[in-house]
Amino acid sequence: RRVHGDSATMKQIHNADSVKIPEGVTVTINSRQVTVKGKFGELKRDFRHLPVELHKTKDGKRIRIEMWFGTTKKLAVIRTVCTHLNNMFKGVTKKFQYKMRLVYAHYPINANVVDKNKGIEIRNFLGEKYVRNVKMLGDTTIVKSTNVKDELVLEGTDLDNVSRSAALIHQSVLVRHKDIRKFLDGIYVSETGTVLE
């Protein structure tokens, strides 16, 4: 008798992957809550919503991620956790950096950094009198570039917070009720990377 089974619903007994812990980084794992410490600070992330096992290897040089009885779609979580951990390692050792450029055709956008590099005030967008205030998330800081005109530099250890802060700035100056192919004014991400290579 043939049993009808779909490969997507077929469960694999055991799957695992591991991530190397870089030099100068200390990692503590407490019931799927991971704390990573490096020279640029400390990051915490909670993986308790995911059906995986997290533990260090015996030599303490790698983190092992294991899943039991996972379907094909569920197994994708293993690689996701690996990527999150690698981003945390990169954040505390190299620090993330996003560069943004102010783009305008006629009315020059006036951007001022406020709150000790934790916020930005945007004025004169398309000649509007309204002042836009954007606060940075987490430990993200923002400065105006010294050597490049109309450039903003965002830095921080948490990739989520740095990229979301850049998105908040971008979304605060969207052109409404006009042809966006003609009105290209705005603040756009021009470069992403790390402070240290």
C-alpha positions, 0 to 999 in steps of 0.5 A, spaced: 500 500 500 502 506 497 502 512 503 501 519 500 506 523 503 509 530 501 516 532 501 514 538 505 511 535 510 516 529 511 520 530 518 527 529 518 529 526 525 535 531 526 539 537 523 544 541 526 549 547 524 554 551 528 557 558 528 564 560 530 565 564 535 570 570 533 577 572 537 575 577 543 568 575 544 565 572 550 558 568 549 553 566 554 547 562 553 541 561 558 535 557 555 536 560 548 537 567 551 544 569 548 548 574 550 554 576 546 560 581 549 565 584 545 570 590 544 564 595 542 559 593 547 554 587 549 548 585 545 542 580 547 537 576 543 532 571 545 531 565 541 525 562 545 520 563 540 524 558 536 524 550 536 531 549 536 537 547 541 542 552 542 549 550 546 556 551 546 561 546 543 565 542 548 571 546 546 567 553 547 569 555 540 563 554 536 555 555 538 551 549 535 544 550 533 540 543 533 533 541 531 529 535 532 523 532 527 523 539 523 519 539 516 523 543 510 520 549 512 522 549 519 529 547 518 530 554 515 530 557 522 537 554 523 540 558 518 536 564 520 539 563 527 546 562 524 545 569 521 543 573 527 549 570 531 554 572 526 551 579 525 551 580 533 559 578 533 560 583 527 556 588 531 560 587 537 567 586 534 566 591 528 560 595 529 555 597 523 555 603 519 550 606 514 551 612 510 545 616 507 545 622 502 541 628 502 538 628 495 534 635 493 533 639 486 531 646 488 529 646 496 536 644 500 534 639 505 537 642 512 539 636 517 541 638 524 543 632 529 540 633 536 540 629 543 547 628 543 548 624 536 541 620 538 536 624 533 536 628 527 531 634 525 530 635 518 527 642 515 525 645 509 524 638 505 520 641 499 520 648 502 515 645 507 515 649 514 514 642 518 520 640 522 521 632 522 524 629 528 527 622 528 530 619 534 535 613 533 533 606 536 538 603 541 545 605 541 545 607 534 548 614 533 548 619 527 553 624 525 554 629 519 560 627 515 565 631 515 569 630 508 562 629 504 557 634 503 550 632 505 552 625 508 549 622 514 553 617 518 549 612 522 553 607 527 551 602 532 552 595 534 545 592 533 544 591 525 537 591 526 537 598 530 542 601 525 538 599 519 531 601 522 533 608 524 536 609 517 529 606 514 525 611 519 529 617 516 528 615 509 520 614 511 520 621 514 521 624 507 517 621 502 514 625 497 506 625 497 501 626 492 506 628 486 510 624 481 516 620 484 519 619 478 520 627 477 520 629 485 526 625 487 528 629 493 529 625 499 534 621 504 537 615 501 542 609 504 548 610 499 552 605 503 552 599 508 558 596 511 562 596 518 566 601 521 572 596 522 574 592 516 
